[in-house]
């Protein structure tokens, strides 16, 4: 059981300690496990704090982004990761770590290229999603769903799991902002890779 978690960070000094504590508790679930923070040109003390924390644990790694932008940060994480499966996770921890365990079980047992979570299936549980943001999200995601004739309805959610070999085949990443979370699943779908969608939980932080 092997998993790399990629976390892009920019000025997350107030959150990153808590995130590390929570994620390190996952290590008992995996034989091989690493958490890769990619610092995207933070101007606070995020990078120095991560360097200090990473020096104390073999499970933690921090790298500096080479070109400013979220897409570039994720690409650097993909390139530097070591293990077969790779999850992109946001530092605010809005996504449920229990869903990460479900992701891993499904992708490893069913020989898939990716598992996409949706916050908007019947069995999903979403807490405190801002109303205006929710309306815009639903309009955009349903437009994309219809455009690509897909049953998936949460393209813009960052939290997904992939086979690393599949992700590397999608490089280079073109998007440099949050559009990267649309670019990657659309490449998976349009290139006919094997994927599954499941309901996940989300809490606004």
TORMIMAR-751421 format. One record per residue (C-alpha): residue in one letter; x, y, z; residue number from 1. Coordinates in pm, whole numbers, plus 50000, padded with zeros to 5 digits. Layout:
BEGIN
a; X; Y; Z; NUM
...
END
This chain:
BEGIN
x; 50000; 50000; 50000; 1
x; 50175; 50315; 49883; 2
x; 50049; 50673; 49861; 3
x; 50190; 51018; 49795; 4
x; 49986; 51320; 49904; 5
x; 50058; 51648; 49726; 6
x; 49965; 51970; 49905; 7
x; 50029; 52302; 49726; 8
x; 50073; 52584; 49978; 9
x; 50090; 52961; 49963; 10
x; 50100; 53161; 50286; 11
x; 49950; 52884; 50502; 12
x; 50144; 52956; 50821; 13
x; 49830; 52952; 51038; 14
x; 49705; 52619; 50903; 15
x; 50002; 52403; 50814; 16
x; 50089; 52273; 51163; 17
x; 49736; 52141; 51213; 18
x; 49735; 51987; 50865; 19
x; 50060; 51801; 50932; 20
x; 49934; 51662; 51263; 21
x; 49616; 51532; 51102; 22
x; 49781; 51382; 50796; 23
x; 50058; 51204; 50986; 24
x; 49789; 50999; 51160; 25
x; 49725; 50832; 50825; 26
x; 50065; 50662; 50818; 27
x; 49933; 50352; 50995; 28
x; 49708; 50287; 50695; 29
x; 49990; 50265; 50439; 30
x; 50308; 50063; 50407; 31
x; 50470; 50339; 50201; 32
x; 50353; 50693; 50259; 33
x; 50473; 51048; 50198; 34
x; 50333; 51399; 50225; 35
x; 50478; 51647; 49976; 36
x; 50424; 52017; 50037; 37
x; 50494; 52235; 49734; 38
x; 50555; 52594; 49838; 39
x; 50423; 52830; 49573; 40
x; 50632; 53138; 49653; 41
x; 50492; 53205; 50001; 42
x; 50576; 53548; 50142; 43
x; 50518; 53454; 50506; 44
x; 50704; 53193; 50713; 45
x; 50530; 52890; 50558; 46
x; 50840; 52761; 50380; 47
x; 51076; 52792; 50677; 48
x; 50824; 52623; 50905; 49
x; 50780; 52335; 50660; 50
x; 51155; 52295; 50622; 51
x; 51185; 52267; 51000; 52
x; 50902; 52014; 51025; 53
x; 51027; 51808; 50731; 54
x; 51375; 51780; 50883; 55
x; 51218; 51590; 51173; 56
x; 51016; 51334; 50975; 57
x; 51102; 51106; 50683; 58
x; 50735; 51109; 50585; 59
x; 50735; 51482; 50512; 60
x; 50893; 51658; 50217; 61
x; 50885; 52021; 50105; 62
x; 50990; 52148; 49764; 63
x; 50990; 52496; 49612; 64
x; 50782; 52561; 49305; 65
x; 50990; 52656; 49003; 66
x; 50734; 52879; 48832; 67
x; 50466; 53062; 49027; 68
x; 50119; 52912; 48990; 69
x; 49902; 52634; 49125; 70
x; 49932; 52420; 48812; 71
x; 50310; 52436; 48823; 72
x; 50310; 52349; 49195; 73
x; 50102; 52037; 49133; 74
x; 50321; 51936; 48839; 75
x; 50632; 51964; 49057; 76
x; 50464; 51746; 49319; 77
x; 50379; 51482; 49060; 78
x; 50737; 51474; 48932; 79
x; 50889; 51452; 49282; 80
x; 50646; 51191; 49422; 81
x; 50768; 50835; 49475; 82
x; 50469; 50607; 49511; 83
x; 50215; 50435; 49287; 84
x; 49907; 50632; 49390; 85
x; 49886; 51006; 49430; 86
x; 49627; 51227; 49597; 87
x; 49597; 51604; 49558; 88
x; 49479; 51758; 49884; 89
x; 49428; 52118; 49992; 90
x; 49588; 52252; 50308; 91
x; 49263; 52388; 50452; 92
x; 49146; 52028; 50513; 93
x; 48790; 52094; 50397; 94
x; 48785; 51741; 50256; 95
x; 48723; 51438; 50477; 96
x; 49026; 51214; 50534; 97
x; 48794; 50915; 50571; 98
x; 48712; 50968; 50204; 99
x; 49082; 50943; 50124; 100
x; 49083; 50592; 50271; 101
x; 48784; 50506; 50051; 102
x; 48962; 50650; 49749; 103
x; 49266; 50434; 49810; 104
x; 49068; 50115; 49862; 105
x; 48875; 50166; 49539; 106
x; 49164; 50268; 49311; 107
x; 49393; 49990; 49434; 108
x; 49132; 49712; 49432; 109
x; 48963; 49799; 49103; 110
x; 49272; 49877; 48894; 111
x; 49158; 50228; 48802; 112
x; 49344; 50532; 48673; 113
x; 49154; 50773; 48898; 114
x; 48876; 50813; 49150; 115
x; 48684; 51141; 49148; 116
x; 48485; 51252; 49450; 117
x; 48174; 51463; 49422; 118
x; 48032; 51688; 49691; 119
x; 47701; 51693; 49507; 120
x; 47576; 51336; 49492; 121
x; 47276; 51225; 49698; 122
x; 47494; 51060; 49963; 123
x; 47741; 51349; 49989; 124
x; 47745; 51565; 50300; 125
x; 47833; 51932; 50252; 126
x; 47851; 52179; 50541; 127
x; 47847; 52560; 50522; 128
x; 47899; 52600; 50148; 129
x; 47847; 52974; 50072; 130
x; 47523; 53013; 49875; 131
x; 47651; 53237; 49593; 132
x; 47957; 53019; 49547; 133
x; 47734; 52710; 49543; 134
x; 47508; 52853; 49272; 135
x; 47802; 52949; 49051; 136
x; 47963; 52610; 49112; 137
x; 47650; 52422; 49006; 138
x; 47600; 52633; 48692; 139
x; 47959; 52587; 48578; 140
x; 47996; 52218; 48664; 141
x; 47667; 52124; 48501; 142
x; 47766; 52313; 48189; 143
x; 48092; 52115; 48171; 144
x; 47909; 51790; 48245; 145
x; 47669; 51845; 47955; 146
x; 47946; 51963; 47724; 147
x; 48144; 51641; 47779; 148
x; 47839; 51417; 47824; 149
x; 47964; 51297; 48159; 150
x; 47786; 51171; 48471; 151
x; 48044; 51348; 48688; 152
x; 47929; 51678; 48839; 153
x; 48217; 51819; 49050; 154
x; 48509; 51876; 48815; 155
x; 48641; 52177; 49006; 156
x; 48689; 51992; 49334; 157
x; 49063; 51953; 49394; 158
x; 49040; 51637; 49606; 159
x; 49092; 51331; 49384; 160
x; 49322; 51027; 49367; 161
x; 49520; 50904; 49068; 162
x; 49757; 50638; 48949; 163
x; 50088; 50825; 48926; 164
x; 50171; 50667; 48589; 165
x; 49846; 50803; 48450; 166
x; 49907; 51151; 48591; 167
x; 50256; 51165; 48441; 168
x; 50107; 51086; 48100; 169
x; 49899; 51405; 48129; 170
x; 50201; 51633; 48172; 171
x; 50273; 51910; 48106; 172
x; 49999; 52088; 48296; 173
x; 49882; 52395; 48109; 174
x; 49670; 52570; 48374; 175
x; 49843; 52793; 48627; 176
x; 49545; 52865; 48853; 177
x; 49248; 52670; 48990; 178
x; 49157; 52567; 48636; 179
x; 49409; 52287; 48687; 180
x; 49138; 52101; 48880; 181
x; 48925; 52112; 48568; 182
x; 49209; 52033; 48328; 183
x; 49321; 51709; 48490; 184
x; 48985; 51525; 48513; 185
x; 48888; 51639; 48163; 186
x; 49210; 51488; 48029; 187
x; 49131; 51164; 48213; 188
x; 48781; 51150; 48065; 189
x; 48865; 51262; 47711; 190
x; 49154; 51015; 47683; 191
x; 48930; 50726; 47793; 192
x; 49118; 50636; 48109; 193
x; 48940; 50420; 48365; 194
x; 48786; 50614; 48651; 195
x; 48508; 50596; 48906; 196
x; 48308; 50865; 49083; 197
x; 48191; 50849; 49445; 198
x; 48014; 51079; 49694; 199
x; 48240; 51260; 49941; 200
x; 48198; 51495; 50233; 201
x; 48310; 51857; 50254; 202
x; 48314; 52119; 50530; 203
x; 48384; 52485; 50472; 204
x; 48691; 52593; 50672; 205
END
